[in-house]
Amino acid sequence: MIPVATTFASAAFGVAVFHVLALPLPWLLGPIAACLITALAGFDMGGIRLLNESMRTILGVAVGATLTPAVLATFPAMWPTLMLVPVMIACIGVIGVPYFQRICGFDFPTAYYSTMPGGLQDMIVFGEEAGGDVRAISLIHATRVMVIVVALPFLLIGVWDADLSNPPGEPVTDIPLHELGLMCICGLVGWRVAKRIGLFGASILGPLILTALLTLADGLHHRPPAEAIWAAQFFIGMSIGTKYAGITLDEVRRDLTAGLGFCLILIVLTLIFVEAIYALGLASGMEALLAFAPGGQAELTVLALIVGADIAFVVAHHILRIFAVIIGAPLAARIFDRW
């Protein structure tokens, strides 16, 4: 229990420091920064996996509660940008695989599954089955998510003057008790059913689907309260930072450095796509950035909720990205390997 206590104490300290210094997103970036520093300092860290996953159900419920009939009516207009998602994935693969192989010296399975911007756990499983270095894949993906999540708030503030101090929802006291109960049921039941049938991203997509059905049936009229979204941020930030627990100097020199270089490539590529989408008038720059930034689905959902972006637009693109990577990764790996 000591590693778990260390993790929670570090995360709480990070939140407090970010609040005192008035830094953006204290409930998300504070735990990331504090847990990262604690992990790099060599402390044993751990989390409660079931609790971490359960907190992600809050985000699924939050997104599902926004999918009203009026929002769903906007989906057909998204097709031009949705079609660009596979194009961006292909560009990432064409640039990323040679980068990891020829510059960083990784074998092909490690290079390929470190490149693909899918879910962390899925890429680790695929990479392990293909004979890749699981630890390297894990650290590179953790670095990708961390850098994107940390960089985006400063881009949003600097370019769009976004207000990241807005509460992500109403206070819990303003939401009817029966709706809070329905949200809890949607979160838990949706998650467990989705996990039972093997749906990827079950802790988010299961609650999202069940909550959306209830919202469309006029059974829900509120999103989860601000306090719940803050709790979700806390656990997401904590889980990102703890992925660096036990990292060695050799891994810092090789895997972490390689991951940071790849993040620079991803940021440049993302900005190119965002600029093209904005220039063509397909979406606003801020929403294009949130939709195409190859960070974690949960983390980008949090940012979209806070800045008041079009949640449906952002989430639709991330679901397509993860779906395309998970379905296409094994097939594309064979093509890449032969090439």
C-alpha positions as CSV (number, residue, x, y, z in Angstrom):
1,M,0.0,0.0,0.0
2,I,3.0,2.3,0.4
3,P,3.5,2.8,-3.4
4,V,-0.2,3.6,-3.7
5,A,-0.1,6.1,-0.8
6,T,3.0,7.7,-2.4
7,T,1.2,8.1,-5.7
8,F,-1.9,9.7,-4.2
9,A,0.2,12.0,-2.0
10,S,2.3,13.2,-5.0
11,A,-0.8,13.8,-7.1
12,A,-2.5,15.8,-4.4
13,F,0.6,17.8,-3.8
14,G,0.7,18.5,-7.6
15,V,-2.9,19.8,-7.5
16,A,-2.1,22.1,-4.6
17,V,1.0,23.5,-6.2
18,F,-0.7,24.2,-9.5
19,H,-3.6,25.9,-7.6
20,V,-1.2,28.1,-5.6
21,L,0.8,29.1,-8.7
22,A,-2.5,29.6,-10.7
23,L,-1.3,27.3,-13.5
24,P,-3.8,25.8,-16.0
25,L,-5.7,22.6,-15.4
26,P,-4.4,21.9,-11.8
27,W,-6.5,18.7,-11.5
28,L,-5.0,17.2,-14.6
29,L,-1.5,18.7,-15.1
30,G,-0.7,18.9,-11.4
31,P,-0.9,15.1,-10.9
32,I,1.0,14.5,-14.2
33,A,3.9,16.8,-13.2
34,A,4.1,15.6,-9.5
35,C,3.9,11.9,-10.3
36,L,6.4,12.2,-13.1
37,I,8.9,13.9,-10.8
38,T,8.3,11.3,-8.1
39,A,8.7,8.4,-10.6
40,L,11.9,9.8,-12.0
41,A,13.2,10.3,-8.5
42,G,13.1,6.5,-8.1
43,F,10.2,6.1,-5.7
44,D,8.0,3.1,-5.9
45,M,4.6,4.0,-7.2
46,G,1.3,2.2,-7.8
47,G,-2.3,2.8,-8.5
48,I,-5.7,1.0,-8.1
49,R,-6.5,-0.1,-11.6
50,L,-10.2,-0.7,-11.0
51,L,-10.6,2.8,-9.5
52,N,-8.6,4.4,-12.4
53,E,-10.8,2.7,-15.0
54,S,-14.0,3.6,-13.2
55,M,-13.1,7.2,-13.2
56,R,-12.9,7.1,-17.0
57,T,-16.6,6.1,-17.1
58,I,-17.3,9.7,-16.0
59,L,-16.0,11.0,-19.3
60,G,-18.1,8.5,-21.2
61,V,-21.2,9.6,-19.4
62,A,-20.2,13.3,-20.0
63,V,-19.9,12.8,-23.7
64,G,-23.0,10.7,-24.0
65,A,-25.1,13.3,-22.2
66,T,-24.2,15.9,-24.9
67,L,-25.5,13.7,-27.8
68,T,-28.9,15.2,-28.1
69,P,-30.9,14.9,-31.4
70,A,-29.7,18.3,-32.4
71,V,-26.1,17.3,-32.0
72,L,-26.5,14.0,-33.8
73,A,-28.0,16.0,-36.8
74,T,-24.6,17.6,-37.2
75,F,-22.7,14.3,-37.8
76,P,-23.2,14.1,-41.6
77,A,-21.4,17.4,-41.9
78,M,-18.3,15.9,-40.3
79,W,-17.4,13.5,-43.2
80,P,-14.8,15.7,-44.9
81,T,-12.6,15.9,-41.7
82,L,-13.4,12.3,-40.7
83,M,-12.0,11.2,-44.0
84,L,-8.7,13.0,-43.1
85,V,-8.2,10.9,-40.0
86,P,-6.9,7.7,-41.9
87,V,-4.8,10.0,-44.0
88,M,-3.1,11.5,-40.9
89,I,-2.6,8.0,-39.4
90,A,-0.9,6.9,-42.7
91,C,1.4,10.0,-42.6
92,I,2.3,9.2,-39.0
93,G,3.2,5.7,-39.9
94,V,5.2,6.6,-43.0
95,I,7.3,9.1,-41.0
96,G,7.3,7.4,-37.6
97,V,8.4,3.9,-38.5
98,P,11.6,4.9,-40.3
99,Y,12.3,7.4,-37.6
100,F,12.2,4.7,-34.8
101,Q,14.0,2.1,-37.0
102,R,16.8,4.1,-38.7
103,I,17.4,6.9,-36.3
104,C,16.6,5.4,-32.9
105,G,17.6,1.8,-33.8
106,F,14.5,-0.1,-32.7
107,D,13.4,-3.3,-34.4
108,F,10.4,-3.2,-36.7
109,P,7.7,-4.4,-34.3
110,T,8.8,-2.0,-31.6
111,A,9.1,0.9,-34.1
112,Y,5.7,0.2,-35.7
113,Y,3.6,-0.2,-32.5
114,S,5.4,2.7,-30.9
115,T,4.4,4.8,-33.9
116,M,0.7,3.9,-34.2
117,P,-1.5,6.5,-32.2
118,G,-3.9,4.0,-30.8
119,G,-4.8,3.0,-27.3
120,L,-1.8,2.3,-25.1
121,Q,-2.9,-1.1,-23.9
122,D,-3.9,-2.3,-27.3
123,M,-0.5,-1.3,-28.8
124,I,1.3,-3.0,-26.0
125,V,-0.6,-6.2,-26.6
126,F,-0.1,-6.1,-30.4
127,G,3.6,-5.2,-29.9
128,E,4.2,-8.0,-27.5
129,E,2.5,-10.6,-29.8
130,A,4.7,-9.3,-32.7
131,G,7.9,-9.7,-30.6
132,G,8.5,-6.0,-29.8
133,D,10.0,-4.4,-26.7
134,V,7.0,-3.9,-24.5
135,R,8.7,-1.6,-22.0
136,A,9.9,0.7,-24.8
137,I,6.5,0.8,-26.5
138,S,4.9,1.6,-23.1
139,L,7.3,4.5,-22.3
140,I,7.0,6.0,-25.8
141,H,3.2,6.0,-25.8
142,A,3.2,7.4,-22.2
143,T,5.5,10.2,-23.4
144,R,3.3,10.9,-26.4
145,V,0.2,11.3,-24.3
146,M,2.0,13.3,-21.6
147,V,3.6,15.8,-24.1
148,I,0.5,16.3,-26.1
149,V,-1.7,16.8,-23.0
150,V,0.8,19.3,-21.4
151,A,1.5,21.2,-24.7
152,L,-2.2,21.6,-25.8
153,P,-3.3,23.9,-22.9
154,F,-0.6,26.4,-23.6
155,L,-1.4,26.3,-27.3
156,L,-5.1,26.9,-26.5
157,I,-4.2,29.8,-24.3
158,G,-1.6,31.3,-26.5
159,V,-3.4,31.0,-29.9
160,W,-7.1,31.1,-29.0
161,D,-7.0,32.8,-25.6
162,A,-9.0,29.8,-24.2
163,D,-10.2,30.1,-20.6
164,L,-9.1,26.9,-18.9
165,S,-10.3,28.1,-15.5
166,N,-14.0,27.4,-16.4
167,P,-15.6,24.7,-14.3
168,P,-16.2,21.6,-16.5
169,G,-19.8,21.3,-15.4
170,E,-22.5,22.4,-12.9
171,P,-22.1,21.9,-9.2
172,V,-23.4,18.6,-7.9
173,T,-26.0,20.5,-5.8
174,D,-27.6,21.8,-9.0
175,I,-28.2,18.4,-10.6
176,P,-31.4,16.4,-9.7
177,L,-30.7,13.4,-7.5
178,H,-32.4,11.0,-9.8
179,E,-30.3,12.1,-12.8
180,L,-27.1,11.6,-10.7
181,G,-28.3,8.0,-10.0
182,L,-29.0,7.4,-13.7
183,M,-25.6,8.6,-14.6
184,C,-24.0,6.2,-12.1
185,I,-26.0,3.3,-13.6
186,C,-25.1,4.3,-17.1
187,G,-21.4,4.5,-16.2
188,L,-21.2,1.2,-14.4
189,V,-23.5,-0.9,-16.5
190,G,-22.2,0.5,-19.8
191,W,-18.6,-0.1,-18.8
192,R,-19.2,-3.7,-17.6
193,V,-21.3,-4.7,-20.6
194,A,-18.8,-3.2,-23.0
195,K,-16.0,-4.9,-21.3
196,R,-17.8,-8.2,-21.4
197,I,-18.3,-8.1,-25.2
198,G,-14.7,-7.0,-25.8
199,L,-15.4,-3.4,-27.0
200,F,-12.2,-1.3,-27.2
201,G,-12.1,1.6,-24.8
202,A,-14.8,-0.1,-22.8
203,S,-14.6,2.2,-19.8
204,I,-15.4,5.3,-22.0
205,L,-17.4,3.9,-25.0
206,G,-19.7,1.7,-23.0
207,P,-21.0,4.5,-20.7
208,L,-21.0,6.9,-23.7
209,I,-23.3,4.7,-25.8
210,L,-25.7,3.9,-22.9
211,T,-25.9,7.5,-21.7
212,A,-26.4,8.7,-25.3
213,L,-29.4,6.3,-25.7
214,L,-30.9,7.6,-22.4
215,T,-30.3,11.3,-23.5
216,L,-32.0,10.7,-26.8
217,A,-34.9,9.2,-25.0
218,D,-35.2,12.5,-23.0
219,G,-34.1,10.8,-19.8
220,L,-31.1,12.9,-19.1
221,H,-30.7,16.7,-19.3
222,H,-27.4,17.3,-17.5
223,R,-23.8,16.3,-17.7
224,P,-21.9,14.9,-14.7
225,P,-21.1,17.5,-12.1
226,A,-17.9,19.5,-12.1
227,E,-16.7,17.6,-9.0
228,A,-16.9,14.3,-10.9
229,I,-15.0,15.7,-13.9
230,W,-12.3,17.0,-11.6
231,A,-12.0,13.6,-10.0
232,A,-11.6,12.0,-13.4
233,Q,-8.9,14.5,-14.3
234,F,-7.0,13.7,-11.1
235,F,-6.9,10.0,-11.8
236,I,-6.1,10.4,-15.4
237,G,-3.2,12.7,-14.6
238,M,-2.0,10.4,-11.9
239,S,-2.0,7.3,-14.2
240,I,0.0,9.1,-16.9
241,G,2.7,10.1,-14.4
242,T,3.0,6.7,-12.8
243,K,3.8,5.0,-16.1
244,Y,7.4,6.2,-15.6
245,A,7.8,4.3,-12.4
246,G,11.0,2.3,-12.4
247,I,12.5,4.0,-15.4
248,T,16.3,3.6,-15.7
249,L,18.9,5.9,-17.1
250,D,19.3,3.7,-20.1
251,E,15.6,4.0,-20.8
252,V,15.7,7.7,-20.4
253,R,18.6,8.0,-22.9
254,R,17.0,5.6,-25.4
255,D,13.2,5.3,-25.0
256,L,12.3,8.7,-23.5
257,T,14.6,10.6,-25.9
258,A,13.1,8.8,-28.8
259,G,9.6,9.5,-27.6
260,L,10.3,13.2,-27.2
261,G,11.6,13.4,-30.7
262,F,8.6,11.6,-32.0
263,C,6.3,14.0,-30.2
264,L,8.0,16.9,-32.0
265,I,7.1,15.2,-35.3
266,L,3.5,14.6,-34.2
267,I,3.0,18.2,-33.1
268,V,4.3,19.5,-36.5
269,L,2.2,17.1,-38.4
270,T,-0.9,17.9,-36.3
271,L,-0.4,21.7,-36.9
272,I,-0.1,21.1,-40.7
273,F,-3.5,19.2,-40.7
274,V,-5.1,21.8,-38.4
275,E,-4.0,24.6,-40.6
276,A,-5.3,22.9,-43.8
277,I,-8.6,22.1,-42.1
278,Y,-9.0,25.7,-40.9
279,A,-7.9,27.2,-44.3
280,L,-10.5,25.0,-46.1
281,G,-13.2,26.2,-43.6
282,L,-14.0,22.6,-42.5
283,A,-13.8,23.4,-38.8
284,S,-12.5,26.0,-36.3
285,G,-8.8,25.9,-35.5
286,M,-9.3,25.0,-31.9
287,E,-11.7,22.2,-32.5
288,A,-9.6,20.8,-35.3
289,L,-6.6,20.8,-32.9
290,L,-8.5,19.0,-30.2
291,A,-9.9,16.5,-32.8
292,F,-6.6,15.7,-34.5
293,A,-4.1,15.9,-31.7
294,P,-2.9,12.3,-31.2
295,G,-3.2,12.3,-27.5
296,G,-5.3,10.0,-25.3
297,Q,-9.0,9.9,-25.9
298,A,-9.8,10.6,-22.3
299,E,-7.3,13.5,-22.0
300,L,-8.6,15.2,-25.1
301,T,-12.2,14.8,-24.0
302,V,-11.3,16.5,-20.7
303,L,-9.8,19.5,-22.6
304,A,-12.8,19.7,-24.9
305,L,-15.2,19.8,-22.0
306,I,-13.3,22.5,-20.2
307,V,-12.9,24.9,-23.2
308,G,-16.5,24.4,-24.3
309,A,-15.6,22.9,-27.7
310,D,-17.9,20.8,-29.8
311,I,-17.6,17.5,-27.8
312,A,-19.3,15.4,-30.5
313,F,-16.9,16.6,-33.2
314,V,-13.8,16.0,-31.0
315,V,-14.9,12.6,-29.7
316,A,-16.0,11.3,-33.2
317,H,-12.6,11.9,-34.6
318,H,-10.8,10.3,-31.7
319,I,-13.0,7.2,-31.8
320,L,-12.4,6.9,-35.5
321,R,-8.6,7.2,-35.0
322,I,-8.5,4.6,-32.3
323,F,-10.9,2.2,-34.2
324,A,-8.8,2.6,-37.4
325,V,-5.5,1.9,-35.7
326,I,-6.8,-1.1,-33.7
327,I,-8.5,-2.7,-36.7
328,G,-5.8,-1.8,-39.3
329,A,-2.6,-2.1,-37.2
330,P,-2.0,-5.9,-37.6
331,L,-2.8,-5.8,-41.4
332,A,-0.8,-2.6,-42.0
333,A,2.2,-4.0,-40.0
334,R,2.6,-6.9,-42.5
335,I,2.6,-4.4,-45.5
336,F,5.1,-2.1,-43.7
337,D,7.3,-5.0,-42.8
338,R,7.5,-6.3,-46.4
339,W,8.1,-2.7,-47.7
